Amino acid sequence: MSNSPAARTVVGVDGCKAGWVAVSLRASGEPEAAVFKAFTDLLEAFPADAAIAVDMPIGLPAFSARGGRGPETLVRPLLGQRQSSVFSIPSRAALYADTADFTTLEAWYGAHARASAVARETSDPPRGVSIQAFGIFSKIRELDGLLIARPELRSRIVESHPEVSFWQLNGRQAMALPKKIKGRVNPAGMEERKTLLARHDLPRAFLDQAPPRGAAEDDFLDAAAVMLVAERFARGEAISFPDPPGHDDHGILVAIWA
């Protein structure tokens, strides 16, 4: 974070159990954290010109090639042992193959199977959908639908990725330790990231606080990391993978920003 005040509100967002966790910095203010059930609720909480970086895929392919979209294939080699955190995005058709709410585990697995079948039909080599990716399909659709319906948002809501942001903050070096091990938070990996964020002027007391209700500790730190991407984006200093960004069939930018 720059020592000079932010020229406009900047917001970093990550998906969480309760919806979306946002870490924000308003002009001349202190960082704040909050959870919002819907992305539209989040938008209403901040000024209309706020720059927002989101840890969620933006810009969906009609057909998925080996390695996923261009942004994924470009950033993975930068992340060393952390590259498994970047998963391939299936086609838009696969993401919208089943949009129902799931009330039973059986229905959830059935929807995953249907999405995987469509994904295999729209990828080369044919590839199904990972459980990890399927778990955030509803959030990807929420953001995608918003950007399709409201094109004016596309100039200020961008995709980022926490590990790519940490790579940038760490002198363009991948983080040494994982955030999680076998699905559980790794305290050493979290400390590594807190120390780095503090070096970039986020108050240590802010980083050490309990995350907002409905968000996990790693969600909170990821939102803080991509908030710094939003700040760089607002200042015209962020870099994109690819450069220049591509566009999907709806004209939405396809790039990971850092």
C-alpha positions as CSV (number, residue, x, y, z in Angstrom):
1,M,0.0,0.0,0.0
2,S,1.3,3.4,-0.9
3,N,2.1,5.8,1.9
4,S,0.0,8.5,0.1
5,P,-3.7,8.4,0.7
6,A,-5.8,6.4,-1.7
7,A,-7.3,8.6,-4.4
8,R,-10.5,6.6,-4.3
9,T,-12.0,3.8,-2.4
10,V,-10.3,0.4,-3.1
11,V,-11.8,-3.0,-2.3
12,G,-10.5,-6.5,-2.2
13,V,-13.1,-9.3,-2.3
14,D,-13.0,-13.0,-1.8
15,G,-15.8,-15.5,-1.7
16,C,-16.6,-17.0,1.8
17,K,-19.1,-19.2,3.5
18,A,-21.5,-16.4,4.2
19,G,-21.2,-14.7,0.8
20,W,-18.4,-12.3,0.1
21,V,-15.7,-10.9,2.4
22,A,-14.4,-7.4,1.5
23,V,-11.4,-5.6,2.8
24,S,-11.6,-1.9,1.9
25,L,-9.6,1.3,2.1
26,R,-11.4,4.6,1.8
27,A,-9.6,7.8,1.0
28,S,-7.4,8.9,3.9
29,G,-9.0,6.1,6.1
30,E,-8.1,2.9,7.8
31,P,-8.7,-0.6,6.3
32,E,-12.0,-2.2,7.2
33,A,-13.4,-5.7,6.7
34,A,-17.0,-6.8,6.3
35,V,-19.1,-9.7,4.9
36,F,-21.9,-9.2,2.4
37,K,-24.5,-11.9,1.5
38,A,-24.7,-10.7,-2.2
39,F,-22.3,-8.9,-4.5
40,T,-25.0,-6.3,-5.1
41,D,-25.0,-5.5,-1.4
42,L,-21.3,-5.0,-1.5
43,L,-21.6,-2.6,-4.4
44,E,-24.1,-0.5,-2.6
45,A,-21.8,-0.2,0.4
46,F,-19.1,1.6,-1.5
47,P,-18.8,4.7,-3.7
48,A,-19.8,4.3,-7.3
49,D,-16.2,4.8,-8.5
50,A,-14.6,2.3,-6.1
51,A,-12.0,0.0,-7.7
52,I,-12.7,-3.6,-6.8
53,A,-10.4,-6.6,-7.2
54,V,-12.1,-10.0,-6.8
55,D,-10.6,-13.4,-6.2
56,M,-13.1,-15.0,-8.6
57,P,-12.9,-15.8,-12.4
58,I,-14.2,-13.0,-14.6
59,G,-14.6,-13.6,-18.3
60,L,-15.7,-17.1,-19.2
61,P,-14.6,-19.1,-22.2
62,A,-16.9,-20.7,-24.7
63,F,-14.4,-23.6,-25.1
64,S,-11.8,-24.6,-22.6
65,A,-8.3,-25.6,-23.9
66,R,-5.5,-27.4,-22.0
67,G,-4.6,-25.5,-18.9
68,G,-7.7,-23.3,-18.9
69,R,-7.9,-19.7,-20.0
70,G,-4.9,-17.7,-21.0
71,P,-4.5,-16.0,-17.5
72,E,-4.2,-19.3,-15.7
73,T,-1.6,-20.7,-18.1
74,L,0.4,-17.4,-17.7
75,V,0.4,-17.2,-13.9
76,R,1.0,-20.8,-12.9
77,P,4.7,-20.9,-13.8
78,L,5.2,-17.8,-11.5
79,L,3.9,-19.6,-8.4
80,G,6.2,-22.6,-7.9
81,Q,4.7,-24.9,-5.4
82,R,1.7,-22.6,-5.0
83,Q,0.6,-23.1,-8.7
84,S,-2.0,-25.7,-7.7
85,S,-4.1,-22.8,-6.2
86,V,-4.8,-21.7,-9.8
87,F,-7.4,-24.1,-11.3
88,S,-8.7,-24.2,-14.9
89,I,-12.0,-22.5,-15.6
90,P,-14.5,-24.6,-17.7
91,S,-16.7,-23.3,-20.4
92,R,-19.6,-20.9,-19.7
93,A,-22.0,-23.6,-20.8
94,A,-20.6,-25.9,-18.1
95,L,-21.0,-23.2,-15.4
96,Y,-24.6,-22.7,-16.4
97,A,-25.4,-26.4,-16.9
98,D,-27.3,-26.6,-13.6
99,T,-28.2,-23.4,-11.7
100,A,-30.7,-24.9,-9.2
101,D,-30.2,-24.6,-5.4
102,F,-29.1,-27.9,-3.9
103,T,-31.0,-29.1,-0.8
104,T,-29.4,-32.6,-0.7
105,L,-26.0,-34.1,-1.2
106,E,-27.4,-36.4,-3.9
107,A,-28.7,-33.4,-5.8
108,W,-25.3,-31.7,-5.5
109,Y,-23.5,-34.7,-6.9
110,G,-26.0,-34.9,-9.7
111,A,-25.4,-31.3,-10.6
112,H,-21.7,-31.8,-10.5
113,A,-22.0,-34.8,-12.9
114,R,-24.1,-32.7,-15.3
115,A,-21.7,-29.8,-15.3
116,S,-18.8,-32.2,-15.9
117,A,-20.6,-33.8,-18.8
118,V,-21.0,-30.4,-20.5
119,A,-17.4,-29.4,-19.6
120,R,-16.1,-32.5,-21.4
121,E,-18.1,-31.7,-24.4
122,T,-16.7,-28.1,-24.5
123,S,-13.0,-28.8,-23.8
124,D,-10.0,-30.2,-25.6
125,P,-8.7,-32.5,-24.3
126,P,-12.1,-33.4,-22.7
127,R,-12.0,-32.5,-19.0
128,G,-14.6,-32.6,-16.3
129,V,-15.1,-30.2,-13.4
130,S,-13.1,-30.4,-10.3
131,I,-14.9,-30.4,-7.0
132,Q,-13.0,-27.3,-5.9
133,A,-14.2,-25.4,-9.0
134,F,-17.7,-26.7,-8.8
135,G,-18.0,-25.4,-5.2
136,I,-17.7,-21.8,-6.4
137,F,-19.8,-22.0,-9.6
138,S,-22.7,-20.1,-8.0
139,K,-20.4,-17.2,-7.1
140,I,-18.8,-17.2,-10.5
141,R,-22.4,-17.0,-12.0
142,E,-23.4,-14.3,-9.6
143,L,-20.5,-12.1,-10.7
144,D,-20.8,-13.0,-14.4
145,G,-24.5,-12.2,-14.5
146,L,-23.8,-8.8,-12.9
147,L,-21.1,-7.9,-15.4
148,I,-23.3,-9.0,-18.3
149,A,-26.3,-7.0,-17.0
150,R,-24.3,-3.9,-16.0
151,P,-21.5,-3.3,-18.5
152,E,-20.5,0.0,-16.7
153,L,-19.0,-2.1,-13.9
154,R,-16.4,-3.8,-16.1
155,S,-14.1,-0.8,-16.0
156,R,-13.7,-1.0,-12.2
157,I,-14.2,-4.7,-11.2
158,V,-11.3,-6.8,-12.1
159,E,-10.2,-10.4,-11.4
160,S,-7.2,-11.1,-9.2
161,H,-5.7,-14.0,-7.4
162,P,-4.3,-13.9,-3.9
163,E,-1.2,-16.0,-4.6
164,V,-0.4,-13.8,-7.7
165,S,-0.8,-10.7,-5.5
166,F,1.5,-12.2,-2.8
167,W,4.0,-13.0,-5.6
168,Q,3.9,-9.3,-6.7
169,L,4.2,-8.1,-3.1
170,N,7.1,-10.5,-2.4
171,G,9.3,-9.1,-5.0
172,R,7.8,-11.3,-7.7
173,Q,8.7,-14.4,-5.8
174,A,6.3,-17.2,-4.9
175,M,5.4,-17.7,-1.3
176,A,7.4,-20.4,0.4
177,L,4.6,-21.9,2.5
178,P,1.1,-23.0,1.8
179,K,-1.9,-21.3,3.5
180,K,-3.5,-24.7,4.1
181,I,-2.3,-28.3,4.5
182,K,-4.9,-31.0,3.9
183,G,-7.7,-28.5,4.1
184,R,-6.6,-27.0,7.4
185,V,-5.1,-23.6,7.9
186,N,-1.3,-23.7,8.2
187,P,-0.3,-21.1,10.9
188,A,3.2,-20.7,9.4
189,G,1.8,-20.0,6.0
190,M,-0.6,-17.5,7.4
191,E,2.1,-15.8,9.4
192,E,4.3,-15.5,6.3
193,R,1.5,-13.7,4.5
194,K,0.6,-11.4,7.4
195,T,4.2,-10.4,7.7
196,L,4.3,-9.5,4.0
197,L,1.1,-7.6,4.1
198,A,2.3,-5.6,7.1
199,R,5.5,-4.7,5.2
200,H,3.2,-3.1,2.6
201,D,1.6,-0.9,5.3
202,L,-1.5,-2.9,6.3
203,P,-1.6,-2.5,10.1
204,R,-0.6,-5.7,12.0
205,A,-3.4,-5.2,14.5
206,F,-5.9,-5.2,11.6
207,L,-4.4,-8.4,10.1
208,D,-4.4,-10.1,13.5
209,Q,-8.0,-9.5,14.3
210,A,-10.6,-12.2,14.0
211,P,-12.1,-12.3,10.5
212,P,-15.7,-11.0,10.1
213,R,-18.3,-13.5,11.0
214,G,-19.0,-15.8,8.1
215,A,-15.5,-15.6,6.7
216,A,-12.5,-17.8,7.4
217,E,-9.0,-16.4,8.3
218,D,-7.6,-17.3,4.9
219,D,-10.5,-15.6,3.1
220,F,-9.9,-12.5,5.1
221,L,-6.1,-12.4,4.3
222,D,-6.8,-13.2,0.6
223,A,-9.2,-10.2,0.4
224,A,-6.6,-8.0,2.0
225,A,-4.0,-9.1,-0.6
226,V,-6.3,-8.4,-3.6
227,M,-7.3,-5.1,-2.0
228,L,-3.7,-4.0,-2.7
229,V,-4.2,-5.1,-6.3
230,A,-7.3,-2.9,-6.4
231,E,-5.2,0.0,-5.2
232,R,-2.5,-0.6,-7.8
233,F,-5.3,-0.9,-10.4
234,A,-6.8,2.5,-9.3
235,R,-3.4,4.1,-9.6
236,G,-2.7,2.6,-13.0
237,E,0.2,0.5,-11.7
238,A,-1.3,-3.0,-11.8
239,I,-0.1,-5.5,-14.4
240,S,-2.4,-8.0,-16.2
241,F,-1.9,-11.5,-17.4
242,P,-2.2,-11.4,-20.4
243,D,-1.2,-7.9,-21.4
244,P,-3.3,-6.6,-23.0
245,P,-6.3,-8.5,-21.5
246,G,-8.5,-10.6,-23.7
247,H,-12.3,-10.5,-23.9
248,D,-15.0,-13.1,-23.7
249,D,-18.0,-13.5,-25.9
250,H,-19.8,-10.8,-23.9
251,G,-16.9,-8.3,-24.2
252,I,-15.9,-8.8,-20.5
253,L,-12.1,-8.5,-19.9
254,V,-10.3,-11.8,-19.3
255,A,-7.2,-11.2,-17.2
256,I,-5.7,-11.8,-13.8
257,W,-4.4,-8.5,-12.4
258,A,-1.5,-8.2,-9.9
